[in-house]
Amino acid sequence: MDTGSKLTGVPLESWIGAVIALAILALVFAMIIRQYWNWYQKRKAHVRKPTLFDVRELLTKGEKVRAIKVYREIFNVDQREAQIAVDALEKNLRP
């Protein structure tokens, strides 16, 4: 029985060792990625999502452009619809 590779002349035991080392490295890498993913999900869960009250607060501070961006994020509408809605909100805020 031939234990060496005819192409490279490297014994089969060396190839097996290399494959085992790569498998261990892949497992360690997968564990690191999983830990990072869990950390990221926990961090993401603590971020508060904006509300219409945030849009109103931005308008009272005079930050209309940011208010439009936040409105678009909340309601997933295009620029024109957000502009119209924020303008209406702004009219209702002013006495």
Short mmCIF file of the C-alpha atoms (twelve columns), coordinates in Angstrom:
data_MODEL
# 
_entry.id   MODEL 
# 
loop_
_atom_site.group_PDB 
_atom_site.id 
_atom_site.type_symbol 
_atom_site.label_atom_id 
_atom_site.label_alt_id 
_atom_site.label_comp_id 
_atom_site.label_asym_id 
_atom_site.label_seq_id 
_atom_site.Cartn_x 
_atom_site.Cartn_y 
_atom_site.Cartn_z 
_atom_site.pdbx_PDB_model_num 
ATOM 1  C CA . MET A 1  0.000   0.000  0.000  1 
ATOM 2  C CA . ASP A 2  1.406   3.378  -1.046 1 
ATOM 3  C CA . THR A 3  1.070   6.039  1.687  1 
ATOM 4  C CA . GLY A 4  2.482   8.926  -0.356 1 
ATOM 5  C CA . SER A 5  1.046   11.094 -3.074 1 
ATOM 6  C CA . LYS A 6  2.576   10.494 -6.481 1 
ATOM 7  C CA . LEU A 7  1.980   14.106 -7.492 1 
ATOM 8  C CA . THR A 8  3.642   15.901 -4.589 1 
ATOM 9  C CA . GLY A 9  5.632   13.253 -2.787 1 
ATOM 10 C CA . VAL A 10 4.072   14.360 0.517  1 
ATOM 11 C CA . PRO A 11 3.003   11.514 2.824  1 
ATOM 12 C CA . LEU A 12 -0.718  10.999 3.304  1 
ATOM 13 C CA . GLU A 13 -0.383  11.591 7.058  1 
ATOM 14 C CA . SER A 14 0.752   15.168 6.385  1 
ATOM 15 C CA . TRP A 15 -2.331  15.828 4.238  1 
ATOM 16 C CA . ILE A 16 -4.599  14.420 6.930  1 
ATOM 17 C CA . GLY A 17 -2.954  16.651 9.533  1 
ATOM 18 C CA . ALA A 18 -3.399  19.699 7.310  1 
ATOM 19 C CA . VAL A 19 -7.066  18.913 6.704  1 
ATOM 20 C CA . ILE A 20 -7.679  18.462 10.439 1 
ATOM 21 C CA . ALA A 21 -5.913  21.760 11.180 1 
ATOM 22 C CA . LEU A 22 -8.063  23.561 8.590  1 
ATOM 23 C CA . ALA A 23 -11.220 22.010 10.031 1 
ATOM 24 C CA . ILE A 24 -10.298 23.188 13.533 1 
ATOM 25 C CA . LEU A 25 -9.523  26.660 12.198 1 
ATOM 26 C CA . ALA A 26 -12.900 26.772 10.429 1 
ATOM 27 C CA . LEU A 27 -14.695 25.783 13.641 1 
ATOM 28 C CA . VAL A 28 -12.906 28.463 15.650 1 
ATOM 29 C CA . PHE A 29 -13.726 31.049 12.998 1 
ATOM 30 C CA . ALA A 30 -17.403 29.975 13.028 1 
ATOM 31 C CA . MET A 31 -17.501 30.323 16.820 1 
ATOM 32 C CA . ILE A 32 -16.025 33.831 16.638 1 
ATOM 33 C CA . ILE A 33 -18.552 34.875 13.976 1 
ATOM 34 C CA . ARG A 34 -21.406 33.467 16.057 1 
ATOM 35 C CA . GLN A 35 -20.281 35.388 19.148 1 
ATOM 36 C CA . TYR A 36 -20.069 38.600 17.131 1 
ATOM 37 C CA . TRP A 37 -23.509 37.992 15.633 1 
ATOM 38 C CA . ASN A 38 -25.050 37.480 19.075 1 
ATOM 39 C CA . TRP A 39 -23.410 40.680 20.335 1 
ATOM 40 C CA . TYR A 40 -24.613 42.596 17.283 1 
ATOM 41 C CA . GLN A 41 -28.194 41.383 17.681 1 
ATOM 42 C CA . LYS A 42 -28.260 42.384 21.353 1 
ATOM 43 C CA . ARG A 43 -26.819 45.800 20.527 1 
ATOM 44 C CA . LYS A 44 -29.304 46.275 17.706 1 
ATOM 45 C CA . ALA A 45 -32.229 45.371 19.992 1 
ATOM 46 C CA . HIS A 46 -31.364 48.223 22.378 1 
ATOM 47 C CA . VAL A 47 -31.582 50.885 19.685 1 
ATOM 48 C CA . ARG A 48 -34.900 52.709 19.931 1 
ATOM 49 C CA . LYS A 49 -36.823 53.068 16.703 1 
ATOM 50 C CA . PRO A 50 -37.935 56.593 15.826 1 
ATOM 51 C CA . THR A 51 -41.567 57.607 16.241 1 
ATOM 52 C CA . LEU A 52 -43.798 60.415 15.079 1 
ATOM 53 C CA . PHE A 53 -42.965 62.201 18.339 1 
ATOM 54 C CA . ASP A 54 -39.342 62.336 17.166 1 
ATOM 55 C CA . VAL A 55 -40.489 63.969 13.922 1 
ATOM 56 C CA . ARG A 56 -42.465 66.516 15.921 1 
ATOM 57 C CA . GLU A 57 -39.477 67.213 18.191 1 
ATOM 58 C CA . LEU A 58 -37.211 67.750 15.181 1 
ATOM 59 C CA . LEU A 59 -39.720 70.175 13.696 1 
ATOM 60 C CA . THR A 60 -39.885 72.191 16.916 1 
ATOM 61 C CA . LYS A 61 -36.075 72.409 16.848 1 
ATOM 62 C CA . GLY A 62 -36.196 73.652 13.261 1 
ATOM 63 C CA . GLU A 63 -34.586 70.537 11.739 1 
ATOM 64 C CA . LYS A 64 -37.061 69.973 8.944  1 
ATOM 65 C CA . VAL A 65 -34.711 68.009 6.663  1 
ATOM 66 C CA . ARG A 66 -33.939 65.502 9.408  1 
ATOM 67 C CA . ALA A 67 -37.644 65.321 10.261 1 
ATOM 68 C CA . ILE A 68 -38.401 64.330 6.666  1 
ATOM 69 C CA . LYS A 69 -35.708 61.641 6.750  1 
ATOM 70 C CA . VAL A 70 -37.063 60.218 9.996  1 
ATOM 71 C CA . TYR A 71 -40.629 60.305 8.643  1 
ATOM 72 C CA . ARG A 72 -39.485 58.378 5.571  1 
ATOM 73 C CA . GLU A 73 -37.792 55.809 7.801  1 
ATOM 74 C CA . ILE A 74 -40.886 55.360 9.963  1 
ATOM 75 C CA . PHE A 75 -43.513 55.086 7.248  1 
ATOM 76 C CA . ASN A 76 -41.395 53.845 4.315  1 
ATOM 77 C CA . VAL A 77 -42.673 56.481 1.897  1 
ATOM 78 C CA . ASP A 78 -40.986 58.429 -0.874 1 
ATOM 79 C CA . GLN A 79 -39.531 61.908 -0.538 1 
ATOM 80 C CA . ARG A 80 -42.575 63.735 -1.898 1 
ATOM 81 C CA . GLU A 81 -45.078 62.042 0.418  1 
ATOM 82 C CA . ALA A 82 -42.826 62.640 3.413  1 
ATOM 83 C CA . GLN A 83 -42.422 66.305 2.456  1 
ATOM 84 C CA . ILE A 84 -46.198 66.794 2.233  1 
ATOM 85 C CA . ALA A 85 -46.837 65.023 5.547  1 
ATOM 86 C CA . VAL A 86 -44.086 66.905 7.404  1 
ATOM 87 C CA . ASP A 87 -45.356 70.205 6.002  1 
ATOM 88 C CA . ALA A 88 -48.832 69.378 7.335  1 
ATOM 89 C CA . LEU A 89 -47.376 68.459 10.724 1 
ATOM 90 C CA . GLU A 90 -45.409 71.684 10.778 1 
ATOM 91 C CA . LYS A 91 -48.550 73.752 10.079 1 
ATOM 92 C CA . ASN A 92 -50.337 72.022 12.959 1 
ATOM 93 C CA . LEU A 93 -47.478 72.748 15.354 1 
ATOM 94 C CA . ARG A 94 -47.405 76.495 14.790 1 
ATOM 95 C CA . PRO A 95 -50.124 78.553 16.542 1 
# 
